[in-house]
Amino acid sequence: MKVAVLGSGNVAIQLLSVFKKQPQIIISQWYSRSPLTPPTELNEIEIIHQLEQLAPADVYLLALTDTALSSLSNYFQKK
């Protein structure tokens, strides 16, 4: 299963770390609005900073603040 994670806070990082250990989960992309330095174990994940760069995935996991979630929902409604 391909998973894209949107968010760069502690919840997103913890989920990415757990997903990375699961062989049946492929983390396709990691979206962050701003540049970040990922933990070493997450270096291999493609990090994007623009929603237009999102590739198709089976699941989009939204690990965002309420404010960011509301603006992001507008993007997905247009798709």
N, C-alpha and C positions, 0 to 999 in steps of 0.2 A: 504494500500500500504506500502510495506517495503522499507525504504530508508537507504542507508549507506552514510555517509558524510566523505569525505577524505579531510583533512586539519584541521589545528588547529588555524588559525588566526582569526582576528576579523570577517571577513565575515562568516566563518564557524560557529563561536559561535553565531552570530546573527541569521543565518538561523536555526541552531539547536534549539534555543530558540523559534522561531516562529513555527517550525514544532512540537515541544513538546506540544504546545497548541492545535494542530489539532487532534481530535480523530480519524480521518480516516488515519492518518500517523503514522506508527510504525517505530521508528528509531532503526534499527537493530544493527548498529555498527558505531563507530567513529574512523577513522584512523588518527593517528598522528605519524610522524617519531620519535619524541622525547617525553619523559614523560611530562605530563602536569597535572595541578590541575584544574579540570573543575569548572565552577561556580556551586554553590549549586543546582540550579534547573536542572542541567544536570548530576548530580552524578550517576543517575541510568543507564545511557547509557554505554554499553560495549565499552571500549576503547582498540584498538589494535595498535600495533606498527610495525607489519610485514604484508606485503600485502598477504602473504600466508595464513594468518588467516582470510581473508575476506570470509564471508559467503554469500550465494546467497541472492540477494535483487532484487526488481523490478527496482529500480533506484539507480545509484551511482552518487552522487553529488560531483563534483570535485571543491573544493574551495581552490586552490593551487596557488603558484607563478608560473610564466611562466617556470622557470627552473625546478621546481618540476614536473610540468605538462608534460614536455617533457620526463623526465625519467620514469614517471608513465605510460605514453602512451606505452612505450616499454613493460612494464609488461602486459598490457591488450592485446597488439598485439600478444603476445605469447600464450594467452589463446584460 
